[in-house]
Amino acid sequence: MSKVTPQSQDFSKWYLDVVKEADMADYSKVKGCMVIKPYGYAIWENIQQELNQRIKEADVKNVYFPLLIPESFLNREKEHVEGFAPECAVVTHGGGKKLTENLVIRPTSETIMYDTFSEWIHSYRDLPLKINQWANVVRWEMRTRPFLRTTEFLWQEGHTAHSDKAGADTEAHRALQMYKDFDREFLALPVLTGVKSDKEKFAGALYTLTTEALARDGKVIQAGTSHNLGTTFAKSFNIKYQDVDGELKEVWQTSWGVSTRLVGTLIVVHGDEKGLRLPPKVAPIQIVIVPIYKTDEERDAVLKAANQIKNDLKRFRVQIDERTGVTPGFKFAEWEIKGVPARIEIGPRDLAKSECVIARRDTGEKVSYEQSELFTAMPKLLDEIQENLYQQALKFQQDNTRSADNYEDFKKILEEKGGFIISGWCGNEKCESKIKDETKATIRVISEEKHSGKCLMCGEKADKKVYFAKAY
Amino acid sequence: MSKVTPQSQDFSKWYLDVVKEADMADYSKVKGCMVIKPYGYAIWENIQQELNQRIKEADVKNVYFPLLIPESFLNREKEHVEGFAPECAVVTHGGGKKLTENLVIRPTSETIMYDTFSEWIHSYRDLPLKINQWANVVRWEMRTRPFLRTTEFLWQEGHTAHSDKAGADTEAHRALQMYKDFDREFLALPVLTGVKSDKEKFAGALYTLTTEALARDGKVIQAGTSHNLGTTFAKSFNIKYQDVDGELKEVWQTSWGVSTRLVGTLIVVHGDEKGLRLPPKVAPIQIVIVPIYKTDEERDAVLKAANQIKNDLKRFRVQIDERTGVTPGFKFAEWEIKGVPARIEIGPRDLAKSECVIARRDTGEKVSYEQSELFTAMPKLLDEIQENLYQQALKFQQDNTRSADNYEDFKKILEEKGGFIISGWCGNEKCESKIKDETKATIRVISEEKHSGKCLMCGEKADKKVYFAKAY
């Protein structure tokens, strides 16, 4: 009997079962915080390593700013503090004494960084300034779920300053494209991209760009965001530079980030009834070899062949499951829950033919291979699995993106099917809020394409084509 | 004129000048916390990458535990809380409300981790358990100095559990040896290793092993520690396993860590009057090429050759300093402050002979090379620089390790020369404390060798050979 509740029966329970049974994370006794276990952390480490390289290729330098932010810094930007103050953890005592000024644990680092930016930036020659940090942040959350929403999470936050709006626009879009490419190429995640409505944008931003992924329960996850901050923070933190013409001007800024939420996104986009399905590129174990034998003699021969195969495939992350006391069937189920992309089964009968069986996690298909062809066949097979997971997720996203011209149809689709719903919107926040209040659906992105039709809510002329969905 | 105060004039000021002029870190407005700038962070990233690999080779798995620890957890182990509570930053409010229980920001993670260990460990089959995390920690410090002592710092902390004392002993010594090898091979740091006195050991440990490096001002830095925690925490956190014989037993534990302090250690051990000197393996820039020219025509030819050299040396981290508006001499001084191991100077006269000049940062020596031999000569040269920095530091350490048989000599050496002073100690904490109170010198390590002579302080028979020094 499977240890995992069927997705169709209770998706939330399925999710928690997968996190537990795949040994990815544990609850901690600190409210809303999780313990990331080795298997979950290895996925995050792979994400970090690959994304870190892409960030560096864009000539962004890594730095580290303090965890603690003076409350007065947060208060300097009105919209920003309104957005984040209710979520802050506050340090009032240090070294046994009450502090003269409270410190908040960073919910994001704009304010602590930009105070320093004002000291680093003087001239047009100091621009663009492009930095990034890998760090933990804390946002007090009421309802949490491992990886998807936790009080403390790990992330990277890029912060840049430019001489003009065009520079910040370009950077905000570069970061968005970097995330989209990374999601597609490394995580096999199709994402919808676009701009957020003012109601949904980052607190303090001019505009927010976003990558949105569709989970298999029809709900949507904000997987990464990139903000053009305009000159809002430059004004609050007095970040000015002397331009070529000698004039003193405010900088234009961006910030952009992705977090451990990406690990949760992998689970809800690729997971199936049996558990996790990991794209090979991000999988901590890409290939598991399960030896099958009855006698000691068989065992020696099979393990010898298994080690030979492991050696042939050493450019990959391969593990032989040598455990005794559990059946091959038990092992199969466990590696399926953990989402290992390819499983090699090898027993005496395979040995006799110099073959082995490969079971693909993405399709469940089992195919026999000559042992000698694995060296050339495996790279192709893993590429195929990577691509197939992407195509499956893309098809699911396309099949679950529907249009609704009127509110009745909209509610019906939302209720019965979920997914993205394309509609017209007049641009009025009242309509947006009313739809959210009545249906819990929010505008995930505003399309670049223009709409010609009516607003879903008020029926007035609407030129905005928007994607609605219920979100995590 | 140099931007760096001479070491001999004011070592502390020299240190701060180097940190500032090499662009490694900035002060932040949060008390005792620093901003790690790109050049400083790149050094830390290189340390992380190399050490992370060595940790994984020892079959230790990376994880992540919460930043915040319930105060009651800290209170469960008496010695531990006495050691750390005075240094804690305390969160009393979260999400706009007063918390029912205060949370401390981790000063170290024993208590939050071991509460979970009691759930992970049930049987002898769960042992040894070996995990590590890369994280930030906060300890409220009165007197801080960038990298060497900061309120927040970055580190790795390894934590293991074993079935018996022998297992924990072996692991504590393995971690110590890993640090010693890493210091020697990657950072070119000679370190003195040994066990701490009870007064100086980690709060809650059975014993503490340490690596101690000697700075060029004669003061000593604790660069890394490894603790055998005995069964102290197993008792407080109820971590028990059922042994093969069916009996319920307490686990034996270790923890071990190094931090961003290693970056400061590199500075004070290898630095010279001109600034930083980085061992090639850890240097963010291993080779800098400074083109020298007067006319545009010369510039084109020289830059072409510089790029050819860069390409020949692409297995290394190479940068061409193409800045205009500053003289080659200005550039030389700047790269010397930043400690780049090898500088290649190339001008029209070198071009004519297909040569270039290499200036070694470790010796200051300048030698001409054929451009065509760089590909084979540079790896050897960088190895030589790496080894020479180690040998220089080792010689300094040996030259500054002296013996004292009586307290008068001891004080004289301490006052006039500093460094390590080998003496006899009876083992009584009163003598140790009195020496510390009167001279500020502490026992850095107790040697494995036995002493035959008298105690420095009380004159009683002393069988402990100890290394005293003033420490950072």
Interface residues (C-beta under 8 A of the other chain):
Chain A: D26 S28 K29 V30 C33 M34 V35 I36 K37 P38 Y41 A42 W44 E45 K61 N62 V63 Y64 F65 P66 L67 L68 I69 P70 F73 A85 P86 E87 C88 A89 V90 V91 T92 H93 G94 G95 G96 L103 I105 I112 D115 T116 E119 I131 A135 N136 V138 W140 E141 M142 E152 L154
Chain B: D26 S28 K29 V30 C33 M34 V35 I36 K37 P38 Y41 A42 W44 E45 K61 N62 V63 Y64 F65 P66 L67 L68 I69 P70 F73 A85 P86 E87 C88 A89 V90 V91 T92 H93 G94 G95 G96 L103 I105 I112 D115 T116 E119 I131 A135 N136 V138 W140 E141 M142 E152 L154
